Amino acid sequence: MKFNTQILILVLLLCLSSGVCLASDVFNRQPFVAFALDSKLGNRSLANQSAATMAASQELQPRKSPNEAFLYSLVIPGMGQLYTGAKRGYIYTAAEVGFLTTFFVLRNSAANTRDDYRDVVRDHVIFIGAGAFEDWDPIEDFEHATQFETWNHKYDSEATRNRTGKWYWADLNPDLKNENHGDLEERGLGSKYRLEAFDLRQKANDTFERAKFFLGLAILNHVVSAVEARITTKRSNSRSQNPLTQTQTRPFDIDIQTDILTGGFTGAVVLQRTF
């Protein structure tokens, strides 16, 4: 039995010698400096592994989950790429910070401009009889005040007029306070205060729209980053799966074995030949 084992080891050493020449062509003529010999005595792992041997150990790395990468980037753009090892994940994260920062800056600016136009309304609108701004709808009634010189216009219902009360702009001739807005517009009579408030309202609305645009970009960044992270993870797993066996052109098998002497999980190139 011992004699047969020695012969087997000798044959494997000869095969190993031939395999060095064959494998050097496969791996761009890079010579191996370490191998594991597969025999009945078990595996023997040598030190100083070459670059090609280290490449084989990549198969021992756990596969990344495309679904996890997708969820990571869906929550925080770029995290799925970083989970896979792709540094471009930082680009998605930086873009997210930029989009959200721009959104909040624009939204706050729009809110401030909206408060400014409402202040112009409060400062320059005069009530005819009873009326209070506290009873006004913060959106509809203030917007109507920037569009019309007086309370008397066709767009408000009787219920709305009862809520808002009768009013007119302060720089309008008091004798015209009960005139219909349409008639005043045809005669070219209007309030400069109203135009000022109207311009501020338009500016606020435009800024709100730009803020929504950047919020949309932030949401799109989540989706694109999540999808791209899933694709990247799949490609990374595909590249790391059997990178050496794909280049095999000789009748030698290349496999990953464990060093049973040290008990450690060590990557090594094993050249096997069936006799």
C-alpha positions as CSV (number, residue, x, y, z in Angstrom):
1,M,0.0,0.0,0.0
2,K,2.8,2.3,0.8
3,F,4.6,1.5,-2.4
4,N,1.4,2.3,-4.4
5,T,1.1,5.6,-2.6
6,Q,4.7,6.6,-3.5
7,I,4.0,5.8,-7.1
8,L,0.9,7.9,-7.1
9,I,2.8,10.8,-5.6
10,L,5.5,10.5,-8.2
11,V,2.9,10.5,-11.0
12,L,1.2,13.5,-9.5
13,L,4.5,15.3,-9.3
14,L,5.2,14.6,-13.0
15,C,1.7,15.8,-13.9
16,L,2.4,18.9,-11.8
17,S,5.6,19.6,-13.7
18,S,3.7,19.4,-17.0
19,G,0.9,21.4,-15.6
20,V,3.2,24.3,-14.7
21,C,4.1,24.7,-18.4
22,L,0.5,24.4,-19.5
23,A,-0.9,26.8,-16.9
24,S,1.8,29.4,-17.5
25,D,0.4,29.8,-21.0
26,V,-3.1,30.2,-19.7
27,F,-2.2,32.9,-17.2
28,N,-0.2,35.1,-19.5
29,R,3.0,33.1,-18.9
30,Q,3.0,33.9,-15.1
31,P,4.8,31.0,-13.4
32,F,3.2,29.4,-10.3
33,V,5.1,29.6,-7.1
34,A,2.6,27.5,-5.0
35,F,0.3,24.5,-5.6
36,A,-1.6,22.0,-3.7
37,L,-1.1,18.3,-4.5
38,D,-4.1,16.1,-4.5
39,S,-3.4,12.6,-3.4
40,K,-4.6,9.9,-1.0
41,L,-2.4,11.5,1.6
42,G,-4.5,14.6,1.4
43,N,-3.7,18.1,0.2
44,R,-0.3,19.9,0.8
45,S,-0.4,23.7,0.5
46,L,2.9,25.6,-0.1
47,A,3.6,29.1,0.9
48,N,4.3,32.1,-1.4
49,Q,1.2,31.8,-3.6
50,S,1.4,33.5,-7.0
51,A,-1.0,36.1,-8.3
52,A,-2.8,33.4,-10.3
53,T,-3.2,31.3,-7.2
54,M,-4.6,34.2,-5.3
55,A,-7.0,34.8,-8.1
56,A,-8.3,31.3,-7.6
57,S,-9.1,32.1,-3.9
58,Q,-11.7,34.6,-5.1
59,E,-14.0,31.7,-5.6
60,L,-14.0,31.2,-1.8
61,Q,-15.5,34.7,-1.3
62,P,-19.2,34.7,-0.5
63,R,-21.5,35.8,-3.3
64,K,-23.2,39.2,-2.9
65,S,-27.0,39.2,-3.0
66,P,-28.5,41.3,-5.8
67,N,-31.7,41.8,-3.8
68,E,-29.8,43.2,-0.8
69,A,-27.8,45.5,-3.0
70,F,-31.1,46.7,-4.6
71,L,-32.7,47.4,-1.2
72,Y,-29.6,49.1,0.2
73,S,-29.5,51.6,-2.8
74,L,-33.3,52.0,-2.7
75,V,-33.0,53.3,0.8
76,I,-29.7,55.2,0.5
77,P,-28.4,55.7,-3.1
78,G,-24.9,54.3,-3.6
79,M,-25.0,51.9,-0.6
80,G,-25.7,48.9,-2.9
81,Q,-22.7,49.7,-5.1
82,L,-20.5,50.1,-2.0
83,Y,-21.9,46.7,-0.7
84,T,-20.7,45.1,-3.9
85,G,-17.4,47.0,-3.8
86,A,-18.1,49.5,-6.6
87,K,-16.6,52.9,-5.6
88,R,-19.0,54.7,-7.9
89,G,-21.6,54.3,-5.1
90,Y,-20.1,57.5,-3.7
91,I,-21.3,59.3,-6.8
92,Y,-24.9,58.3,-6.2
93,T,-24.6,59.3,-2.5
94,A,-23.1,62.7,-3.3
95,A,-25.8,63.3,-5.9
96,E,-28.5,62.4,-3.3
97,V,-27.0,64.9,-0.9
98,G,-26.9,67.6,-3.6
99,F,-30.4,67.0,-4.8
100,L,-31.9,67.0,-1.3
101,T,-29.9,70.0,-0.2
102,T,-31.1,71.9,-3.3
103,F,-34.7,70.8,-2.6
104,F,-34.8,72.1,1.0
105,V,-33.0,75.3,0.1
106,L,-35.5,76.1,-2.7
107,R,-38.5,75.0,-0.6
108,N,-37.5,77.3,2.2
109,S,-36.9,80.1,-0.2
110,A,-40.4,79.6,-1.7
111,A,-42.0,79.4,1.7
112,N,-40.4,82.7,2.6
113,T,-41.5,84.4,-0.6
114,R,-45.0,83.0,-0.1
115,D,-45.0,84.6,3.4
116,D,-43.8,87.9,1.9
117,Y,-46.7,88.1,-0.6
118,R,-49.2,87.3,2.1
119,D,-47.7,90.0,4.2
120,V,-48.3,92.5,1.3
121,V,-51.9,91.4,1.2
122,R,-52.4,91.9,5.0
123,D,-50.6,95.3,4.9
124,H,-52.4,96.8,1.9
125,V,-55.9,95.3,1.8
126,I,-58.7,97.2,3.6
127,F,-62.0,95.6,4.7
128,I,-65.4,97.2,4.0
129,G,-67.2,96.6,7.2
130,A,-66.5,93.4,9.2
131,G,-63.7,91.1,8.0
132,A,-60.6,89.4,9.3
133,F,-57.6,87.7,7.6
134,E,-57.8,84.9,10.3
135,D,-61.0,83.7,8.5
136,W,-59.3,83.5,5.1
137,D,-58.3,80.3,3.4
138,P,-54.5,80.5,3.5
139,I,-54.3,79.5,-0.2
140,E,-57.4,80.3,-2.1
141,D,-58.4,83.6,-0.6
142,F,-54.9,85.1,-0.5
143,E,-54.3,84.1,-4.1
144,H,-57.6,85.7,-5.2
145,A,-56.6,88.9,-3.4
146,T,-53.5,89.1,-5.6
147,Q,-55.6,88.6,-8.8
148,F,-58.4,91.1,-8.2
149,E,-58.7,94.8,-7.1
150,T,-61.9,94.3,-5.1
151,W,-64.0,91.5,-3.5
152,N,-66.5,91.9,-6.3
153,H,-65.5,89.4,-9.0
154,K,-67.1,86.5,-10.7
155,Y,-64.9,83.7,-9.4
156,D,-65.9,83.8,-5.7
157,S,-69.2,82.3,-4.6
158,E,-71.5,84.0,-2.2
159,A,-70.3,81.7,0.6
160,T,-66.7,82.6,-0.1
161,R,-67.6,86.3,0.0
162,N,-69.3,85.9,3.3
163,R,-66.2,84.2,4.7
164,T,-63.7,86.7,3.4
165,G,-65.8,89.8,3.8
166,K,-65.8,92.8,1.5
167,W,-62.3,94.3,0.8
168,Y,-60.3,96.4,-1.7
169,W,-56.6,97.4,-2.1
170,A,-55.5,100.5,-0.2
171,D,-54.2,102.5,-3.2
172,L,-57.5,102.1,-5.1
173,N,-59.8,105.1,-5.1
174,P,-62.3,104.4,-2.2
175,D,-65.1,105.4,-4.5
176,L,-64.4,102.3,-6.6
177,K,-64.3,99.8,-3.8
178,N,-67.6,98.3,-4.8
179,E,-66.9,98.2,-8.5
180,N,-66.6,94.9,-10.3
181,H,-63.0,93.9,-10.9
182,G,-63.6,93.2,-14.6
183,D,-64.9,96.8,-15.1
184,L,-61.8,98.3,-13.4
185,E,-59.5,96.1,-15.5
186,E,-61.1,97.3,-18.7
187,R,-60.7,100.9,-17.6
188,G,-57.0,100.4,-16.7
189,L,-57.5,101.0,-13.0
190,G,-55.5,98.8,-10.7
191,S,-53.4,98.6,-7.6
192,K,-49.7,98.6,-7.6
193,Y,-49.7,96.8,-4.3
194,R,-51.7,94.0,-5.9
195,L,-49.2,93.7,-8.7
196,E,-46.4,93.5,-6.2
197,A,-48.1,90.7,-4.3
198,F,-49.0,88.9,-7.5
199,D,-45.3,88.9,-8.7
200,L,-44.2,87.6,-5.3
201,R,-46.8,84.8,-5.5
202,Q,-45.7,83.8,-9.0
203,K,-42.1,83.8,-7.8
204,A,-43.0,81.6,-4.8
205,N,-44.9,79.2,-7.1
206,D,-42.1,78.9,-9.6
207,T,-39.6,78.2,-6.8
208,F,-41.9,75.5,-5.4
209,E,-41.9,73.9,-8.8
210,R,-38.1,73.9,-9.0
211,A,-38.0,72.4,-5.6
212,K,-40.3,69.6,-6.7
213,F,-38.1,69.0,-9.7
214,F,-35.0,68.4,-7.5
215,L,-37.1,66.2,-5.2
216,G,-38.0,64.2,-8.3
217,L,-34.4,63.9,-9.2
218,A,-33.6,62.6,-5.7
219,I,-36.4,59.9,-6.1
220,L,-35.1,59.0,-9.5
221,N,-31.6,58.7,-8.1
222,H,-32.9,56.1,-5.6
223,V,-34.5,54.1,-8.4
224,V,-31.5,54.3,-10.8
225,S,-29.0,53.5,-8.0
226,A,-31.1,50.5,-6.9
227,V,-31.4,49.0,-10.4
228,E,-27.8,49.7,-11.2
229,A,-26.7,48.1,-7.9
230,R,-28.6,44.9,-8.7
231,I,-27.1,44.7,-12.2
232,T,-23.6,45.4,-10.8
233,T,-23.9,42.7,-8.2
234,K,-25.0,40.1,-10.7
235,R,-22.1,41.0,-13.0
236,S,-19.6,40.9,-10.1
237,N,-20.9,37.5,-9.1
238,S,-20.6,36.3,-12.7
239,R,-17.0,37.5,-13.0
240,S,-16.0,35.9,-9.7
241,Q,-17.6,32.6,-10.5
242,N,-14.9,30.1,-11.7
243,P,-12.6,32.8,-13.2
244,L,-9.8,30.2,-13.8
245,T,-11.8,27.3,-15.1
246,Q,-13.2,29.5,-17.9
247,T,-9.6,29.7,-19.4
248,Q,-8.9,26.0,-19.2
249,T,-7.7,24.7,-22.5
250,R,-5.8,21.5,-21.4
251,P,-7.1,18.2,-20.0
252,F,-6.3,19.3,-16.4
253,D,-9.0,20.3,-13.9
254,I,-8.6,23.3,-11.7
255,D,-10.3,23.3,-8.4
256,I,-10.3,24.9,-4.9
257,Q,-9.2,22.7,-2.0
258,T,-8.8,23.1,1.8
259,D,-5.5,22.6,3.7
260,I,-6.3,19.8,6.1
261,L,-3.0,20.1,7.9
262,T,-3.5,23.7,9.2
263,G,-7.3,23.4,9.4
264,G,-7.6,26.7,7.7
265,F,-9.7,27.6,4.7
266,T,-7.0,28.3,2.2
267,G,-7.4,28.9,-1.5
268,A,-5.0,27.0,-3.7
269,V,-4.8,25.8,-7.3
270,V,-5.1,22.0,-7.6
271,L,-4.0,20.3,-10.9
272,Q,-5.7,17.0,-11.2
273,R,-5.3,14.2,-13.8
274,T,-7.3,11.0,-13.9
275,F,-5.3,7.9,-14.5
